[in-house]
Amino acid sequence: MALFERFGEFDSVEELNMTAEGLKEEGDLESLKVLAEENGLDAADAEDYADGIVTELASDLMAAAGKIAVESKALGIDGIMSEIGRAVQQECRDRDHVRLERHCDRGMRGR
């Protein structure tokens, strides 16, 4: 699947979750799974959201980590660059006050 092929790239986790909410209201689990996978989330996350186990498809951290994973895969990043990506993700997990915003034209940036 091409990068953000079906739903496009979102500017924020709020936009991602609003789209997920619409799909959930429509009862479209298959599209909800595609949305999750396009954004680096597991299909199981979409199922949990559809079943009401969690109240949102993605948290800030999940969306940021998913974005890094999807873009890293698309760019074929491996080796030391892959390790740097994992270090960034770990740093975000360790700092609960970190919020990452997604911007279509600029990739990831800290806020």
DRENTORKOL-3810 file (N, C-alpha, C; in nm, 4 decimals):
REM DRENTORKOL-3810
@n.u->0.0849; n.v->-0.1186; n.w->0.0000; ca.u->0.0000; ca.v->0.0000; ca.w->0.0000; c.u->0.0892; c.v->0.1246; c.w->0.0000
@n.u->0.0568; n.v->0.2202; n.w->-0.0821; ca.u->0.1321; ca.v->0.3447; ca.w->-0.0882; c.u->0.1114; c.v->0.4245; c.w->0.0400
@n.u->0.2024; n.v->0.5135; n.w->0.0661; ca.u->0.1967; ca.v->0.5964; ca.w->0.1857; c.u->0.0683; c.v->0.6792; c.w->0.1879
@n.u->-0.0145; n.v->0.6595; n.w->0.2895; ca.u->-0.1385; ca.v->0.7352; ca.w->0.3096; c.u->-0.2282; c.v->0.7340; c.w->0.1849
@n.u->-0.2351; n.v->0.6198; n.w->0.1186; ca.u->-0.3027; ca.v->0.6057; ca.w->-0.0096; c.u->-0.4524; c.v->0.6367; c.w->-0.0047
@n.u->-0.5218; n.v->0.5832; n.w->0.0924; ca.u->-0.6678; ca.v->0.5938; ca.w->0.0921; c.u->-0.7192; c.v->0.7170; c.w->0.1653
@n.u->-0.6650; n.v->0.7452; n.w->0.2815; ca.u->-0.7192; ca.v->0.8534; ca.w->0.3645; c.u->-0.6346; c.v->0.9798; c.w->0.3632
@n.u->-0.5173; n.v->0.9755; n.w->0.3046; ca.u->-0.4304; ca.v->1.0917; ca.w->0.3046; c.u->-0.3595; c.v->1.1072; c.w->0.4378
@n.u->-0.2783; n.v->1.2096; n.w->0.4446; ca.u->-0.2000; ca.v->1.2356; ca.w->0.5656; c.u->-0.2724; c.v->1.3391; c.w->0.6507
@n.u->-0.2796; n.v->1.3134; n.w->0.7800; ca.u->-0.3488; ca.v->1.4021; ca.w->0.8728; c.u->-0.2512; c.v->1.5005; c.w->0.9360
@n.u->-0.3011; n.v->1.6192; n.w->0.9687; ca.u->-0.2189; ca.v->1.7212; ca.w->1.0336; c.u->-0.2100; c.v->1.7030; c.w->1.1849
@n.u->-0.3020; n.v->1.6255; n.w->1.2412; ca.u->-0.3023; ca.v->1.6096; ca.w->1.3872; c.u->-0.3687; c.v->1.4781; c.w->1.4254
@n.u->-0.3446; n.v->1.4371; n.w->1.5469; ca.u->-0.4090; ca.v->1.3173; ca.w->1.5998; c.u->-0.5593; c.v->1.3412; c.w->1.6123
@n.u->-0.5982; n.v->1.4665; n.w->1.6346; ca.u->-0.7404; ca.v->1.4981; ca.w->1.6437; c.u->-0.8108; c.v->1.4696; c.w->1.5109
@n.u->-0.7475; n.v->1.5084; n.w->1.3991; ca.u->-0.8057; ca.v->1.4797; ca.w->1.2678; c.u->-0.8153; c.v->1.3293; c.w->1.2438
@n.u->-0.7115; n.v->1.2575; n.w->1.2804; ca.u->-0.7115; ca.v->1.1120; ca.w->1.2674; c.u->-0.8262; c.v->1.0514; c.w->1.3472
@n.u->-0.8417; n.v->1.0938; n.w->1.4718; ca.u->-0.9468; ca.v->1.0399; ca.w->1.5568; c.u->-1.0864; c.v->1.0815; c.w->1.5111
@n.u->-1.1011; n.v->1.2005; n.w->1.4541; ca.u->-1.2314; ca.v->1.2421; ca.w->1.4009; c.u->-1.2713; c.v->1.1549; c.w->1.2816
@n.u->-1.1756; n.v->1.1239; n.w->1.1958; ca.u->-1.2031; ca.v->1.0354; ca.w->1.0830; c.u->-1.2418; c.v->0.8973; c.w->1.1341
@n.u->-1.1691; n.v->0.8493; n.w->1.2338; ca.u->-1.2002; ca.v->0.7188; ca.w->1.2934; c.u->-1.3405; c.v->0.7188; c.w->1.3539
@n.u->-1.3771; n.v->0.8276; n.w->1.4174; ca.u->-1.5095; ca.v->0.8381; ca.w->1.4781; c.u->-1.6192; c.v->0.8278; c.w->1.3718
@n.u->-1.5979; n.v->0.8955; n.w->1.2587; ca.u->-1.6960; ca.v->0.8879; ca.w->1.1504; c.u->-1.7104; c.v->0.7460; c.w->1.0967
@n.u->-1.5988; n.v->0.6783; n.w->1.0789; ca.u->-1.6028; ca.v->0.5399; ca.w->1.0298; c.u->-1.6698; c.v->0.4478; c.w->1.1311
@n.u->-1.6441; n.v->0.4726; n.w->1.2592; ca.u->-1.7064; ca.v->0.3918; ca.w->1.3638; c.u->-1.8578; c.v->0.4126; c.w->1.3631
@n.u->-1.9005; n.v->0.5379; n.w->1.3503; ca.u->-2.0437; ca.v->0.5675; ca.w->1.3465; c.u->-2.1113; c.v->0.5018; c.w->1.2274
@n.u->-2.0392; n.v->0.4911; n.w->1.1156; ca.u->-2.0928; ca.v->0.4259; ca.w->0.9961; c.u->-2.0879; c.v->0.2738; c.w->1.0074
@n.u->-2.0173; n.v->0.2230; n.w->1.1080; ca.u->-2.0025; ca.v->0.0790; ca.w->1.1249; c.u->-1.9085; c.v->0.0165; c.w->1.0230
@n.u->-1.8163; n.v->0.0966; n.w->0.9703; ca.u->-1.7252; ca.v->0.0517; ca.w->0.8649; c.u->-1.5930; c.v->0.0053; c.w->0.9255
@n.u->-1.5938; n.v->-0.1157; n.w->0.9797; ca.u->-1.4749; ca.v->-0.1698; ca.w->1.0467; c.u->-1.3597; c.v->-0.1909; c.w->0.9492
@n.u->-1.3891; n.v->-0.2344; n.w->0.8282; ca.u->-1.2812; ca.v->-0.2587; ca.w->0.7316; c.u->-1.2063; c.v->-0.1287; c.w->0.6996
@n.u->-1.2789; n.v->-0.0200; n.w->0.6777; ca.u->-1.2131; ca.v->0.1085; ca.w->0.6512; c.u->-1.1400; c.v->0.1586; c.w->0.7746
@n.u->-1.1942; n.v->0.1309; n.w->0.8920; ca.u->-1.1282; ca.v->0.1697; ca.w->1.0167; c.u->-0.9940; c.v->0.0976; c.w->1.0301
@n.u->-0.9901; n.v->-0.0294; n.w->0.9910; ca.u->-0.8642; ca.v->-0.1048; ca.w->0.9935; c.u->-0.7645; c.v->-0.0486; c.w->0.8931
@n.u->-0.8117; n.v->-0.0117; n.w->0.7736; ca.u->-0.7231; ca.v->0.0482; ca.w->0.6725; c.u->-0.6676; c.v->0.1796; c.w->0.7252
@n.u->-0.7530; n.v->0.2616; n.w->0.7856; ca.u->-0.7092; ca.v->0.3883; ca.w->0.8438; c.u->-0.5991; c.v->0.3635; c.w->0.9470
@n.u->-0.6205; n.v->0.2668; n.w->1.0339; ca.u->-0.5205; ca.v->0.2357; ca.w->1.1362; c.u->-0.3894; c.v->0.1935; c.w->1.0715
@n.u->-0.3960; n.v->0.1006; n.w->0.9784; ca.u->-0.2743; ca.v->0.0485; ca.w->0.9166; c.u->-0.2004; c.v->0.1556; c.w->0.8365
@n.u->-0.2733; n.v->0.2433; n.w->0.7683; ca.u->-0.2079; ca.v->0.3521; ca.w->0.6956; c.u->-0.1316; c.v->0.4449; c.w->0.7891
@n.u->-0.1752; n.v->0.4501; n.w->0.9131; ca.u->-0.1139; ca.v->0.5398; ca.w->1.0107; c.u->-0.0251; c.v->0.4670; c.w->1.1104
@n.u->0.0179; n.v->0.3457; n.w->1.0746; ca.u->0.1138; ca.v->0.2724; ca.w->1.1553; c.u->0.0574; c.v->0.2104; c.w->1.2808
@n.u->-0.0730; n.v->0.1964; n.w->1.2869; ca.u->-0.1378; ca.v->0.1342; ca.w->1.4016; c.u->-0.1781; c.v->-0.0081; c.w->1.3649
@n.u->-0.2027; n.v->-0.0902; n.w->1.4647; ca.u->-0.2448; ca.v->-0.2285; ca.w->1.4410; c.u->-0.3938; c.v->-0.2338; c.w->1.4098
@n.u->-0.4326; n.v->-0.3328; n.w->1.3295; ca.u->-0.5747; ca.v->-0.3564; ca.w->1.3034; c.u->-0.6469; c.v->-0.3854; c.w->1.4353
@n.u->-0.5755; n.v->-0.4466; n.w->1.5306; ca.u->-0.6351; ca.v->-0.4752; ca.w->1.6619; c.u->-0.6726; c.v->-0.3464; c.w->1.7350
@n.u->-0.5955; n.v->-0.2389; n.w->1.7139; ca.u->-0.6300; ca.v->-0.1090; ca.w->1.7734; c.u->-0.7641; c.v->-0.0608; c.w->1.7182
@n.u->-0.7852; n.v->-0.0796; n.w->1.5885; ca.u->-0.9104; ca.v->-0.0392; ca.w->1.5252; c.u->-1.0265; c.v->-0.1225; c.w->1.5792
@n.u->-1.0037; n.v->-0.2516; n.w->1.5980; ca.u->-1.1080; ca.v->-0.3387; ca.w->1.6519; c.u->-1.1434; c.v->-0.2992; c.w->1.7954
@n.u->-1.0413; n.v->-0.2714; n.w->1.8763; ca.u->-1.0663; ca.v->-0.2274; ca.w->2.0144; c.u->-1.1462; c.v->-0.0979; c.w->2.0160
@n.u->-1.1132; n.v->-0.0065; n.w->1.9261; ca.u->-1.1863; ca.v->0.1202; ca.w->1.9184; c.u->-1.3310; c.v->0.0958; c.w->1.8742
@n.u->-1.3497; n.v->0.0142; n.w->1.7721; ca.u->-1.4840; ca.v->-0.0149; ca.w->1.7215; c.u->-1.5694; c.v->-0.0833; c.w->1.8280
@n.u->-1.5062; n.v->-0.1667; n.w->1.9111; ca.u->-1.5780; ca.v->-0.2392; ca.w->2.0156; c.u->-1.6003; c.v->-0.1559; c.w->2.1413
@n.u->-1.5461; n.v->-0.0337; n.w->2.1451; ca.u->-1.5640; ca.v->0.0530; ca.w->2.2611; c.u->-1.4703; c.v->0.0218; c.w->2.3762
@n.u->-1.3694; n.v->-0.0590; n.w->2.3516; ca.u->-1.2732; ca.v->-0.0928; ca.w->2.4571; c.u->-1.1868; c.v->0.0280; c.w->2.4897
@n.u->-1.1545; n.v->0.1071; n.w->2.3870; ca.u->-1.0814; ca.v->0.2331; ca.w->2.4057; c.u->-1.1669; c.v->0.3459; c.w->2.3480
@n.u->-1.1454; n.v->0.4670; n.w->2.3959; ca.u->-1.2311; ca.v->0.5792; ca.w->2.3551; c.u->-1.1802; c.v->0.6558; c.w->2.2340
@n.u->-1.0561; n.v->0.6295; n.w->2.1927; ca.u->-1.0017; ca.v->0.6938; ca.w->2.0731; c.u->-0.9143; c.v->0.5931; c.w->1.9996
@n.u->-0.9021; n.v->0.6110; n.w->1.8695; ca.u->-0.8197; ca.v->0.5195; ca.w->1.7912; c.u->-0.6732; c.v->0.5330; c.w->1.8294
@n.u->-0.6272; n.v->0.6568; n.w->1.8460; ca.u->-0.4851; ca.v->0.6791; ca.w->1.8716; c.u->-0.4628; c.v->0.7910; c.w->1.9720
@n.u->-0.3647; n.v->0.7701; n.w->2.0572; ca.u->-0.3178; ca.v->0.8769; ca.w->2.1453; c.u->-0.2122; c.v->0.9565; c.w->2.0690
@n.u->-0.1661; n.v->1.0646; n.w->2.1274; ca.u->-0.0589; ca.v->1.1434; ca.w->2.0653; c.u->0.0623; c.v->1.0557; c.w->2.0368
@n.u->0.1023; n.v->0.9772; n.w->2.1364; ca.u->0.2210; ca.v->0.8932; ca.w->2.1226; c.u->0.2014; c.v->0.7841; c.w->2.0173
@n.u->0.0840; n.v->0.7205; n.w->2.0184; ca.u->0.0570; ca.v->0.6169; ca.w->1.9183; c.u->0.0638; c.v->0.6746; c.w->1.7772
@n.u->0.0050; n.v->0.7919; n.w->1.7581; ca.u->0.0046; ca.v->0.8545; ca.w->1.6254; c.u->0.1467; c.v->0.8910; c.w->1.5825
@n.u->0.2244; n.v->0.9455; n.w->1.6748; ca.u->0.3621; ca.v->0.9836; ca.w->1.6415; c.u->0.4470; c.v->0.8618; c.w->1.6095
@n.u->0.4364; n.v->0.7589; n.w->1.6923; ca.u->0.5142; ca.v->0.6361; ca.w->1.6687; c.u->0.4710; c.v->0.5693; c.w->1.5382
@n.u->0.3425; n.v->0.5710; n.w->1.5118; ca.u->0.2925; ca.v->0.5143; ca.w->1.3870; c.u->0.3430; c.v->0.5894; c.w->1.2660
@n.u->0.3442; n.v->0.7209; n.w->1.2773; ca.u->0.3948; ca.v->0.8052; ca.w->1.1679; c.u->0.5418; c.v->0.7733; c.w->1.1396
@n.u->0.6210; n.v->0.7632; n.w->1.2453; ca.u->0.7627; ca.v->0.7308; ca.w->1.2289; c.u->0.7779; c.v->0.5944; c.w->1.1630
@n.u->0.7006; n.v->0.4972; n.w->1.2074; ca.u->0.7101; ca.v->0.3615; ca.w->1.1525; c.u->0.6726; c.v->0.3579; c.w->1.0048
@n.u->0.5627; n.v->0.4223; n.w->0.9686; ca.u->0.5152; ca.v->0.4215; ca.w->0.8293; c.u->0.6151; c.v->0.4918; c.w->0.7379
@n.u->0.6621; n.v->0.6073; n.w->0.7795; ca.u->0.7550; ca.v->0.6823; ca.w->0.6950; c.u->0.8911; c.v->0.6131; c.w->0.6874
@n.u->0.9349; n.v->0.5519; n.w->0.7970; ca.u->1.0621; ca.v->0.4790; ca.w->0.7955; c.u->1.0553; c.v->0.3620; c.w->0.6984
@n.u->0.9455; n.v->0.2902; n.w->0.7013; ca.u->0.9288; ca.v->0.1769; ca.w->0.6094; c.u->0.9262; c.v->0.2250; c.w->0.4645
@n.u->0.8528; n.v->0.3323; n.w->0.4382; ca.u->0.8424; ca.v->0.3842; ca.w->0.3016; c.u->0.9769; c.v->0.4329; c.w->0.2487
@n.u->1.0592; n.v->0.4860; n.w->0.3380; ca.u->1.1907; ca.v->0.5367; ca.w->0.2989; c.u->1.2978; c.v->0.4282; c.w->0.2992
@n.u->1.2626; n.v->0.3100; n.w->0.3481; ca.u->1.3599; ca.v->0.2012; ca.w->0.3539; c.u->1.4690; c.v->0.2248; c.w->0.4559
@n.u->1.4353; n.v->0.2918; n.w->0.5634; ca.u->1.5342; ca.v->0.3237; ca.w->0.6662; c.u->1.5688; c.v->0.1985; c.w->0.7452
@n.u->1.6985; n.v->0.1739; n.w->0.7596; ca.u->1.7443; ca.v->0.0613; ca.w->0.8402; c.u->1.8789; c.v->0.0963; c.w->0.9024
@n.u->1.9372; n.v->0.0015; n.w->0.9706; ca.u->2.0674; ca.v->0.0247; ca.w->1.0327; c.u->2.0622; c.v->0.1298; c.w->1.1409
@n.u->2.1631; n.v->0.2154; n.w->1.1438; ca.u->2.1766; ca.v->0.3163; ca.w->1.2488; c.u->2.0604; c.v->0.4153; c.w->1.2473
@n.u->2.0096; n.v->0.4466; n.w->1.1293; ca.u->1.8965; ca.v->0.5395; ca.w->1.1216; c.u->1.7726; c.v->0.4800; c.w->1.1869
@n.u->1.7563; n.v->0.3498; n.w->1.1741; ca.u->1.6452; ca.v->0.2814; ca.w->1.2394; c.u->1.6603; c.v->0.2898; c.w->1.3912
@n.u->1.7824; n.v->0.2748; n.w->1.4381; ca.u->1.8087; ca.v->0.2854; ca.w->1.5822; c.u->1.7778; c.v->0.4260; c.w->1.6329
@n.u->1.8099; n.v->0.5261; n.w->1.5539; ca.u->1.7803; ca.v->0.6645; ca.w->1.5928; c.u->1.6296; c.v->0.6842; c.w->1.6026
@n.u->1.5558; n.v->0.6294; n.w->1.5075; ca.u->1.4095; ca.v->0.6385; ca.w->1.5117; c.u->1.3529; c.v->0.5747; c.w->1.6380
@n.u->1.4050; n.v->0.4584; n.w->1.6751; ca.u->1.3595; ca.v->0.3925; ca.w->1.7979; c.u->1.3962; c.v->0.4750; c.w->1.9214
@n.u->1.5116; n.v->0.5392; n.w->1.9186; ca.u->1.5527; ca.v->0.6235; ca.w->2.0316; c.u->1.4591; c.v->0.7433; c.w->2.0467
@n.u->1.4196; n.v->0.8017; n.w->1.9347; ca.u->1.3246; ca.v->0.9142; ca.w->1.9384; c.u->1.1915; c.v->0.8679; c.w->1.9967
@n.u->1.1441; n.v->0.7523; n.w->1.9525; ca.u->1.0189; ca.v->0.6991; ca.w->2.0058; c.u->1.0291; c.v->0.6739; c.w->2.1557
@n.u->1.1404; n.v->0.6184; n.w->2.2016; ca.u->1.1581; ca.v->0.5925; ca.w->2.3437; c.u->1.1614; c.v->0.7226; c.w->2.4226
@n.u->1.2281; n.v->0.8229; n.w->2.3690; ca.u->1.2335; ca.v->0.9533; ca.w->2.4361; c.u->1.0929; c.v->1.0111; c.w->2.4511
@n.u->1.0107; n.v->0.9967; n.w->2.3494; ca.u->0.8725; ca.v->1.0448; ca.w->2.3565; c.u->0.7944; c.v->0.9687; c.w->2.4637
@n.u->0.8142; n.v->0.8380; n.w->2.4716; ca.u->0.7453; ca.v->0.7586; ca.w->2.5739; c.u->0.7892; c.v->0.8002; c.w->2.7135
@n.u->0.9170; n.v->0.8348; n.w->2.7279; ca.u->0.9704; ca.v->0.8714; ca.w->2.8584; c.u->0.9267; c.v->1.0099; c.w->2.9030
@n.u->0.8861; n.v->1.0906; n.w->2.8108; ca.u->0.8464; ca.v->1.2291; ca.w->2.8431; c.u->0.6994; c.v->1.2466; c.w->2.8081
@n.u->0.6140; n.v->1.2298; n.w->2.9082; ca.u->0.4714; ca.v->1.2336; ca.w->2.8807; c.u->0.4222; c.v->1.3731; c.w->2.8409
@n.u->0.5017; n.v->1.4748; n.w->2.8599; ca.u->0.4595; ca.v->1.6096; ca.w->2.8214; c.u->0.4924; c.v->1.6414; c.w->2.6752
@n.u->0.5603; n.v->1.5509; n.w->2.6081; ca.u->0.5950; ca.v->1.5733; ca.w->2.4679; c.u->0.4726; c.v->1.5464; c.w->2.3820
@n.u->0.4446; n.v->1.6362; n.w->2.2940; ca.u->0.3352; ca.v->1.6182; ca.w->2.1995; c.u->0.3928; c.v->1.6420; c.w->2.0611
@n.u->0.3711; n.v->1.5492; n.w->1.9734; ca.u->0.4189; ca.v->1.5632; ca.w->1.8371; c.u->0.3016; c.v->1.5918; c.w->1.7454
@n.u->0.3186; n.v->1.6921; n.w->1.6624; ca.u->0.2175; ca.v->1.7232; ca.w->1.5634; c.u->0.2647; c.v->1.6770; c.w->1.4282
@n.u->0.1714; n.v->1.6378; n.w->1.3462; ca.u->0.2015; ca.v->1.5879; ca.w->1.2133; c.u->0.1643; c.v->1.6963; c.w->1.1132
@n.u->0.2561; n.v->1.7263; n.w->1.0241; ca.u->0.2303; ca.v->1.8265; ca.w->0.9213; c.u->0.2630; c.v->1.7679; c.w->0.7859
@n.u->0.1663; n.v->1.7751; n.w->0.6963; ca.u->0.1819; ca.v->1.7147; ca.w->0.5634; c.u->0.3049; c.v->1.7653; c.w->0.4911
@n.u->0.3339; n.v->1.8899; n.w->0.5013; ca.u->0.4433; ca.v->1.9460; ca.w->0.4239; c.u->0.5773; c.v->1.9464; c.w->0.4964
@n.u->0.5771; n.v->1.9148; n.w->0.6256; ca.u->0.7017; ca.v->1.9232; ca.w->0.7009; c.u->0.7375; c.v->1.7972; c.w->0.7779
@n.u->0.6592; n.v->1.6911; n.w->0.7693; ca.u->0.6890; ca.v->1.5712; ca.w->0.8469; c.u->0.6592; c.v->1.5939; c.w->0.9936
@n.u->0.7422; n.v->1.5423; n.w->1.0809; ca.u->0.7190; ca.v->1.5532; ca.w->1.2253; c.u->0.7936; c.v->1.6738; c.w->1.2816
@n.u->0.7320; n.v->1.7343; n.w->1.3824; ca.u->0.8032; ca.v->1.8383; ca.w->1.4563; c.u->0.7540; c.v->1.8362; c.w->1.6005
@n.u->0.8418; n.v->1.8649; n.w->1.6917; ca.u->0.8051; ca.v->1.8673; ca.w->1.8326; c.u->0.7341; c.v->1.9961; c.w->1.8677
@n.u->0.6524; n.v->1.9880; n.w->1.9717; ca.u->0.5824; ca.v->2.1077; ca.w->2.0159; c.u->0.5923; c.v->2.1146; c.w->2.1659
END
